[in-house]
């Protein structure tokens, strides 16, 4: 089922201009909710958050992602156009951000984020289906990368504004969260007019049935296993990047400098990298592309966790390069393997697995850090070793990477 027939598929932005607007408006929100974003910096420096609170903030979006199979089922059964769901979740997320911005204590702050973050996470499986409905396969990667680049620029500008406004006082977060809530509302309105159709109502009969593809499609199952290993390594260390830069126990950089290093710099680098990765997605063996992206993340881990300012800067640059490619690969890779009518289901599986590793990885990292099983730099290097092993696991399936 498509919003436009194959012969009429658009290869430019066309009807996806609303998705461009939504992506640009919501990207500063998502960047702020990221474990390296302003929310975590505020938690560490203003609220002096406990390890439990920091873990909950780290997994806020993942809590919504773990409901991806259920979301896909409910949306398909309701026969509601995809864009209506995206608009609705964006509006509800705004409410959570307003609650967090109004809070005077740690746990009301955490509670508001645990409303806003999960609602954004639940909508992620719907994005690839929307792209498949409106953009042809031959230019999907390049077109998506243009939208993603624009979103990254928006996140970059948003990060600069937040950095300049907050200065060295993380307590000035309230107007920031109110502003992000407004962006959610406008973004929801922007996506409303994008053409879309409902998901196939027969795609699933229960929220976990889509997990059958991990067994039925052996290549998808194997790649999901590999992705799980490299993903849990990467996601475990992302909140530790914020810990290393902003915590009084480590470098204790002021809020403005921390926001610049953790939000602005990686977004700036990813803008330049994303278009290149997007063009490669359309032309290059996918598994070779994924290995190349992993190499950027591995270099980032090895340099960032030296614990020096110069190492953090170099590691952040490498992280931005990897994130630029990771954004394209993570969002679109299932379109290379799934039949069109199963795209949302495959993405629901991928999103669900991402959510579980996004919850487990940071928990294990904080567990090792809190109990002093490993110092913070060695946790980063252990993650680099895991990503190297996962990359090598992709070599045997390179021949299946051209689809």
GUPAFI-359025 format. One record per residue: x, y, z of N, C-alpha, C in turn. Coordinates in steps of 0.02 Angstrom, whole numbers, plus 50000, padded with zeros to 5 digits. Example, Ala and Ser with C-alpha at 12.3 -4.5 7.8 and 13.67 -1.06 7.14 Angstrom:
# residues 2
506604971650390506154977550390506604983550390
506424988850354506844994750357506455000250394
//
This chain:
# residues 403
500434994150000500005000050000500455006250000
500345010849953500755016749948500325022949941
500585028549962500235034949954500265037149882
500765034749845500825036249774501075029949740
500855028649680501085022849643501815023449626
502125017749609502835017749594503005022449537
502565022649486502705026849428502655034249445
502285035749498502185042749515502605044749575
503045040049597503445041549657503855047749647
503885051849698504255058049694504965056949716
505435060049680506135059049696506435065349726
506025070549734506265076449771505835076949834
505895082449869505525083149931504775082749920
504525086349869503815085949853503375086449915
502955081349926502495081449983502845080750051
503495079150049503865078150112504125084750141
503915090350113504115096750142503885097450214
503295094750228503045094850296503475090750343
503745085150317504195080950357504855084650369
505075088450318505665092650327505555097550385
504975100850384504825105650437504795102250505
504445096550508504395092950571505085090950597
505495088350553506165086050573506585091850599
506545097550565506935103350587506685106150653
506045105950664505765108650726505885104050785
505845097550773505925092850828506645090950842
507095092150795507795090050806508115093450867
507995099850881508275102650943507985099351005
507355097051000507035093651057507385086951069
507455083051016507755076451022508485077051044
508845082051017509535083051038509585084851112
509095088651136509105090551207508945084651252
508535079951228508365073951266508895068551262
509345069251215509885064351205510315063951268
510605058151282511035057551342511615062451345
511795065451288512305070751289511995077651284
511335078151293510985084451284510915088551347
510555094051340510495098951394510115096051454
509655091451442509275088451497509735084851545
510205080951518510675077351561511155082151596
511365087351561511805092251592511465095751650
510825097451641510435100551695510375095751754
510245089351739510165084451792510805083751833
511375083751799512015082851834512225089151872
512185094951839512465100951869511965104751913
511325104851894510845108751934510515104451988
510275098551969509915094352017510365089352054
511005088752031511465083852061511125077052065
510895074752008510465068852003510825062552027
510425057952054510685051352073510795047152010
511145041652018511275037151961510625034551932
510135033151975509485030651951509135035951909
509135042151932508805047551894509155048651827
509815048351827510185049351765510045043751716
509985037651742509815032051698509125032851668
508635034951708507955035951683507935041451629
508305046751639508335052051589508675049551525
509185045451533509535042651476509075038451433
508625034651464508205029951426507505032651412
507405039151421506725041951413506435040551344
506805041851292506555040451224506505032951212
506985029251240506975021951231506365018651262
506095021551315505495018851346504915018851296
504895023951254504385024151202504545019351145
505185018851129505385014451075505245007151090
505285005251154505164998251171504434996351160
504005001351156503295000151141503155000051066
503685000251025503605000650953503154995250924
503234988850943502774983750915502044985150931
501914987350993501224988951013500974995050975
501405000050967501215006050930501025004350858
501435000250826501294998250757500634994650752
500494990150799499864986450799499274991250806
499304995650856498745000150869498615004850810
499155007450781499075012050725498785008450664
499015002250652498744998550595498014996650605
497834994950666497134993050679496674999150678
496925004850701496515010850702496405013650632
496835011650584496805014050515496815021750513
497265024550552497375031750554497985033250511
497965038350468498555040050429499155041450474
499735039450451500355039950490500465047050516
500355051950473500515058750493500075061350550
499475058650555499035060750611499335058350677
499605052350677499905049550737500525053650756
500935055350707501535059250720501355066150750
500825069150724500615075650750500365075150822
499985069850835499695068850902500235067650954
500725063450939501255061950988501685068151000
501805072150949502195078250958501845083151006
501185083650998500805088151042500815085851114
500745079251125500765076651193501465077351224
501975076651182502665077551207502765084551234
502455089351201502505096351224502265097051296
501735093351313501475093651381501985091151433
502335085851416502845083251461503415088151472
503615091551418504155096451423503945102451465
503315104451459503065109951499503075108051573
502875101951588502895099551657503605099551685
504085097151645504775096951667505045104051677
504855108551632505085115451638504785119151697
504215116751721503885119951778504125117151845
504525111951844504715108451905505245112351945
505225111352010505725114352054506155109052089
505985102652078506365097252108506565092152056
507015087652076507285082752029506755078152001
506335075152044505885069952020505305072551979
505025078551993504535081351945504865082751877
505485084951879505865086051817505935079551778
506135074251813506205067751781505525065351755
504995066351794504325064251774504095067551709
504225074051703504025077451641504405074851581
505055073551589505445070851534505215063851517
504995060051567504755053151555504065053051522
503755058851514503155059451473503335061551402
503745066751397503915069451331504355064751290
504865061751321505325057551284505015051251255
504665047251296504365041151269503865042351213
503485047751216503005049151163503345050351096
503915053651097504295054451035504575047751012
504785043551059505065037151042504565032351010
503925032751030503425028151004503305029150929
503435035150904503275036650834503825034650785
504415032650810504975031350766504855025950713
504505020350728504405015250677503985017650617
503625023050626503195025450573503565029550520
504145032150538504515036550492504725033050428
505045027050431505235023750369504645022150324
504075020250355503475018850315503245025150278
503275030850312503085037150280503545038750221
504195037550230504665038850176504545033950117
504395027850133504275023050080503635024650041
503155027550074502535029350041502625035249993
503115039550006503155045849970503785046849928
504305042749938504935043749902505165037149873
505355037249809505585031249775506245028649801
506365022149790506935018749821507605021449795
507645023449732508285025249703508585031549733
508165035949758508425042149786508215043149859
507975037749890507735038349958508295040350006
508875037149999509435038650045509665045850037
509745048149975509985054949963509475060049987
508835058849971508325063549992508255063850068
508275057950099508235057750172508825061350203
509425060450174510015063650202509955071250199
509625073950147509525081150142509075083550199
508545079850213508105081650268508475080950334
508845075350342509215074250404509755079550414
510075081650360510575087050365510255093550388
509675095050360509315101150381509125100750454
508915094750476508735093850546509355094650590
509925092150566510545092850605510755100150611
510665103950557510815111150559510355114550611
509725112550611509255115350659509465113650731
509665107450742509905105450808510535109350827
510965110450777511575114250788511415121450810
510965124650773510765131550790510435131650859
509995126750870509665126350935510165125550992
510665121250981511175120251032511575126551046
511735130250993512095136551002511695141651042
511045142051026510605146651062510565144651136
510465138151148510415135751217511065137051254
511625135651221512275136651252512385143951272
512225148451226512315155551240511845157951295
511235155351295510745157551345510925155051415
511125148751420511245145851486511905148151516
512395149651475513035151751501513325146651549
513525148751608513805144051657513295142151711
512645143551697512125142251747511615137251719
511675130951739511205125851715510505126851743
510435131151794509785132551822509335136651778
509595139151722509185143151676508835138751624
508655132851643508385127951595507645128851580
507265132251623506545132351616506305135551550
506535141551532506325144251467506545139851409
507095136351417507325131851364506815126351352
506575123151405506085117751397505415120351371
505215126351392504595129251366504665130651291
505245133051270505365134151199505345127651159
505635122351187505625115851153504905113151147
504495114551197503795112451194503435115951136
503575122351127503275125951071503485122951004
504115121050999504355117850937503985111350924
503835107550976503455101350968502755102750939
502435107850965501755109450941501765111650868
502245115850850502275118150780502475112350734
502925108050758503125102250718502545097550705
502125096550755501535092350746501065095250694
500985101850694500555105050644500855104350574
501525104650569501855104250503501755097550470
501775092150509501735085450480501025083550461
500535087150486499835085350478499635084850404
499905089250361499695089550291500085084950245
500585081450269500975077050226500535071050206
500515069350141500095063650120500335057150152
499875053350177500045046750205499415042550207
499525036050211498955031450218499075027350281
498565023950303498625019750362499055013650346
499345010650398499715004550389499244998850371
499524993550342499124987650325498814984750388
498154984450389497794982150449497914974850464
498144971050415498264963850426498994962450442
499404967750451500124966650460500274962850523
499904963950577500044960550640499394958850676
499404953450713498824951650753498964952550827
499584953250846499754954950915500404958850914
500544962750967501094967450965501784964250959
501864957850976502514954650973502584950050913
502054949350873502084944650817502604946850765
502734953350761503224955650712503924953150728
504034950950790504694948250808504834941750771
504324938850739504424932650702504914933550645
504984939650620505434940850564506164939650583
506314939950647507004938450669507184931250655
506674926850653506784919750639506654918150566
506104920850540505914919250471506404922150420
506664928050433507164931150389507844930550424
508214925450406508834923850442509354929450437
509384932650379509864938050371509684943850416
509044945550418508804950950462508954949250534
508834942950553508974940850622509704941350640
510144939150593510864939350606511114946450612
510894950650565511114957650566510854961150629
510244959350650509974962350711510394960450772
510654954250772511094952050827511744956150827
512034956850767512654960850762512524968050783
511964970750760511794977650777511694978350852
511444973050883511324973250956511994973950993
512494970250971513144970451004513464977350997
513484979750934513804986250924513384991950954
512724991050954512294996250981512344996751057
512364991051090512404991251163513064994251186
513594993051147514254995951163514235003551154
513945005851099513915013051086513455016551136
512855013751146512365017051188512565017051262
512945012051283513175011851352513625017751368
514005020051319514505025251332514245032251320
513675033051287513445039851271513315043951334
512955041451385512885045651446513545046751482
514015042151474514675042951506515065048751474
514905050351411515215056151380515015062451418
514375062951435514135068651474514445068651543
514475062751573514765062051640515485064451640
515875062351591516585064151588516685071651579
516255074751538516345081851523516045086451576
515465084551605515085089251646515105087851721
515255081751740515215079951811515785083051852
515645085151913516175087651958516705082451973
516545076051962517025070751975517555070151920
517425073551863517895073051807518085080051784
517945081951722518175088351696517775094351722
517125093251737516695098451765516705104851724
516615104151658516585109951614515945113951628
515965120551618515365124551631514825122751580
514205124651596513625122451557513685124351484
513895130451470513935132751401514445128751361
515035127551390515555123751355515345116451346
515015113651398514795106751393514265105951339
513785110651336513275110451283513605110951214
514115115251208514455115951144514795109351123
515165106351169515525100251153515065094251142
514535093851180514115087951179513525088451130
513295094451115512735095351070512925098651004
513275104351009513395108450950513925105350904
514505103650931515045101050890514865094650852
514575089550885514405083550846513875084850793
513405089350806512905090950756513225094450696
513695098950711514035102550656514405097750611
514755092950641515125088050601514655083550562
514115081350595513655076750562513305079850502
513215086450503512905089850446513315088650382
513975089550388514395088450329514435081150310
514425076650360514515069550346513875066250319
513305068850339512675065450326512525064850251
512645070050213512475069750142512915064550107
513545064350126514005059350097513765052350113
513605051150177513355044550197512705042850160
512265047850150511635046650116511735044550044
512195047750009512335045749940512645038749938
513065037349986513365030649989512845025350004
512335027050044511805022250059511455019949995
511365024549947511035022849884511485018749838
512145019049847512605016349797513055010649822
513195010449887513715006049914513405000049949
513774994549950513584988649989513414990850060
512814989250083512584991850147513024989550205
513234983250205513634980750261514334983850262
514614985250203515254988850201515154995850228
514594998850212514435005550238514375005450314
514045000350341513954999850413514624998950449
515074995150419515744994150448516125000850449
516065004650395516405011150392516135015850445
515475015850455515175019950508515435017850576
515485011250587515735008750650516445011050664
516855011350611517545013550620517585020550650
517125024950628517105031650655516935031550730
516455027250748516265026750819516845023750861
517185018850833517745015750870518295020850883
518475024750832518975030050841518745035150893
518095036550892517825041350940517915038851012
517755032451023517815029651090518545029551114
518995027851069519705027351088519995034151106
519775039351073520055046051086519675049751141
519015049351140518615053151189518785051051261
518855044551271518945042151340519675042151363
520095046051327520745047651356520655052451414
520085056051414519925060451470520235067351467
520575068951412520855075651403520385079751360
520435086351365520005090751325520125089651251
520765089051232520925087951161520655081251138
520695076151180520425069551163519675069751156
519345073551199518615074251195518415077851131
518785082951112518615086551050518705081950990
519275078450986519385073850930518875068250930
518735065550989518235060250994517545062450974
517385068750990516725071450972516665072350897
517215074450865517215075150791517085068350759
517445063250782517335056550755516625054050769
516375055750828515695053850846515185057150799
515305063450782514865066950736514865063850667
515455061750643515505058350579515105051850581
515195047950634514835041650641514085042650648
513895047750686513185048950696512845051150632
513205054950590512915056850526512725050750485
513175045850482513025039650446512525035350483
512585035250549512135031150589511405033250582
511295039750576510605042250568510295039550504
510665039750449510415037250385510315029650389
510835026150412510805018750413510255016250460
510205019250519509725016850568509005017650543
508875023350510508185024950490507975021150428
508425019950381508225017450315508435010250301
508845007150343509125000750322508594995350312
508044995550350507534990350342507194990750274
507224996650241506914997150175507294993150123
507904991050138508294986950093508144979450102
507814977650157507714970650172506974968650176
506544973250195505834971550206505424972450142
504914968250135504414969650084504034975950104
503774979450055503474985950069502934985550122
502514980450119501964979950166502194978250237
502834976150244503094974350310503614979350335
503694984950301504204989850321504114992150393
503504994050411503384996550479503504991150531
503344984850514503454979350561504204978050572
504584977950517505304977150523505594982850565
505364988850552505624994550590505404994250662
504814991450675504584990650744505054985950782
505254980450748505734975850779506394979350793
506644982850742507274986450749507244991650805
506694995250808506605000350860506554997150929
506184991650933506104988050997506784985751022
507184982750978507844980350999508294986151018
508254991650981508644997550998508454999951068
507814999951083507585002251148507854997951204
507844991351194508084986951248508834988051260
509224988851206509934989951218510074997051244
509635001851226509715008551253509565008851327
509185004051352509045003651424509574999551460
509774993951429510254989451461510954992451462
511164995351404511844997951398512025003151451
511645008651456511805013651508511755010851579
511285006251590511235003251657511874999551675
512134995551628512754991951641513344996751650
513345002151611513895007051616513885010351685
513295012551707513255015751773513385010751828
513195004451818513334999251867514084998351876
514444997851819515174997151823515505003251854
515225009151838515525015351863515385016151938
514755014951958514565015952028514925011152075
514995004852052515314999852094516074999552083
516325004052041517035004652027517334998152001
516944994651959517204988651928517734990451876
517604995951840518074998551791518065006151794
518635009451784518625016751778518295018751713
518085024951710517675027251654518025026451587
518685027651585519025027151520519055019951496
519135015151542519165008151521518485005551498
517945008351524517275006551499517225008651426
517475014651409517465016951340517875012451295
518455010351318518875006151276518594999051268
518254996651320517914990151315517364990551262
517004996151260516484997051209516794997151139
517375000251132517715000251067517884993251045
518104989051091518274982051075517654978251052
517084979351086516464976051066516244978150997
516304984650981516104987050915516564984250861
517194983350877517654980350829517454973150814
517294969350866517074962550856516434962050816
515954966550830515324966550792515444968250719
515904972750705516054974550636516334968550598
516764964750631517054958750599516514953550585
515984953450625515444948750614515044950250551
515114956350525514754958150463515124955850400
515764954250407516154952250348515864946250312
515644940950348515364935150312514734936550272
514374941950287513744943250251513814949150203
514434951150189514534956750142514204955550075
514204949250052513924947649986513174948949982
512844949450040512114950750040511954958150048
512464962350048512364969450064512104973650007
512064970949947511814974949890511094972849876
510624977149897509914975749885509564981949861
//
